[in-house]
């Protein structure tokens, strides 16, 4: 029987070393006319979210929460918001537990801060603050695993 290595001593299993806005863009392509039209119409506001994690050192990872919102009126774009909100994490866990922690727990820790940035940015852009509902990062992770399983291995067509 083999044992799975576990963190040694009093090392935290997950530590947030820092968080930051990696990239941010907000534009209102049809301003000022679209601001007037938005007062009498309900926009369609699809929200696209993705998470990526990259190793940057021993047990250290950068996790980036990508949020893209393209709000539209029936005939034209209302606003476009793109946010890459990142965190640096130290993860001291067995190898088989690192991937789900990076793509579920880390973005869960980043999300409230990204949500606040989106709300402030849309408010400061002249719209009611957009309050993104809490996200289910477990479902996003499972969908990613299913998508990866459905793709043919690299080099095969």
NORHUDA-V386680 format. One record per residue. N is the residue number from 1. PHI is phi in whole degrees, -180 to 180 (NA if undefined). NEAR is the number of other ideal C-beta (glycine too) atoms within 8 Angstrom. D_LAST is the distance of its C-alpha to the last C-alpha in Angstrom with 1 decimal. Layout:
n;phi;near;d_last
N;PHI;NEAR;D_LAST
N;PHI;NEAR;D_LAST
This chain:
n;phi;near;d_last
1;NA;2;39.8
2;-103;3;38.1
3;-100;4;39.0
4;-80;6;36.7
5;-63;5;38.0
6;-121;5;39.8
7;-58;7;41.2
8;-94;4;44.4
9;61;4;47.8
10;-99;3;48.2
11;-63;7;44.9
12;-66;7;43.6
13;-73;7;40.2
14;-140;12;39.1
15;-131;8;40.9
16;-89;9;40.5
17;-92;8;41.4
18;173;6;41.1
19;-148;9;39.5
20;-165;7;39.3
21;-83;9;38.0
22;-87;7;35.1
23;-154;7;34.6
24;-149;9;36.5
25;-145;8;36.6
26;-143;11;38.7
27;-142;6;39.4
28;-121;11;41.3
29;-59;9;40.2
30;-105;9;43.0
31;-66;8;45.9
32;-92;5;48.7
33;-58;7;48.5
34;-65;14;45.6
35;-65;10;47.7
36;-70;7;50.4
37;-66;11;48.0
38;-66;11;46.5
39;-70;6;49.9
40;-113;4;50.0
41;-132;8;46.4
42;-93;3;44.0
43;-79;9;40.8
44;-92;8;37.3
45;-129;8;36.1
46;-73;6;32.5
47;-119;8;31.9
48;-110;8;28.4
49;-129;10;28.3
50;-143;6;25.9
51;-133;13;26.6
52;-132;7;25.3
53;-132;12;26.9
54;-133;7;27.1
55;-73;6;29.0
56;-125;7;31.8
57;175;5;34.0
58;-60;3;35.0
59;61;7;34.8
60;-116;11;34.7
61;-138;14;32.1
62;-101;10;31.8
63;-114;15;30.7
64;-117;12;30.2
65;-98;15;30.7
66;-98;12;29.3
67;-126;15;31.2
68;-129;11;30.7
69;-127;14;33.2
70;-121;7;33.4
71;-75;12;36.6
72;-133;10;37.2
73;-87;12;40.2
74;-52;6;39.5
75;-110;3;39.5
76;-161;10;38.7
77;-70;11;37.4
78;-96;12;40.0
79;-151;13;38.7
80;-127;12;35.6
81;-126;13;35.6
82;-130;12;33.1
83;-133;16;34.0
84;-112;12;32.4
85;-108;15;34.8
86;-122;13;34.3
87;-140;14;36.0
88;-103;12;36.4
89;-127;14;36.4
90;-101;11;37.5
91;-123;13;36.0
92;-112;10;37.7
93;-138;10;35.9
94;-59;8;34.2
95;-50;6;30.6
96;-73;6;29.1
97;-103;8;31.1
98;-68;10;30.3
99;-57;8;27.0
100;-64;9;28.6
101;-65;12;31.8
102;-65;13;30.1
103;-101;14;28.2
104;-121;11;30.9
105;-72;10;34.4
106;-63;16;34.1
107;-65;13;33.1
108;-63;8;35.7
109;-73;8;38.3
110;-78;14;37.2
111;-54;12;37.0
112;-59;6;40.8
113;-73;9;41.2
114;-65;12;38.3
115;-60;10;39.7
116;-65;8;43.1
117;-62;12;41.7
118;-61;14;40.1
119;-63;12;43.4
120;-65;9;45.5
121;-66;12;43.4
122;-68;14;43.4
123;-63;9;47.1
124;-69;6;47.9
125;-84;9;45.9
126;101;6;48.3
127;-117;11;46.7
128;-61;5;47.4
129;-60;8;45.7
130;-88;10;42.3
131;-101;6;42.3
132;-68;10;38.8
133;-69;4;39.0
134;-52;5;38.0
135;-102;9;34.3
136;-96;6;32.8
137;-71;13;30.7
138;-66;7;30.0
139;-64;7;28.3
140;-61;12;26.3
141;-65;11;25.3
142;-63;8;24.3
143;-63;8;22.2
144;-65;9;20.4
145;-62;8;19.8
146;-64;8;18.6
147;-64;8;16.1
148;-66;7;14.8
149;-68;6;14.7
150;-80;5;12.7
151;-81;6;9.8
152;-69;4;7.0
153;-57;5;8.4
154;-58;3;8.2
155;91;3;6.7
156;-112;5;3.8
157;-109;2;0.0
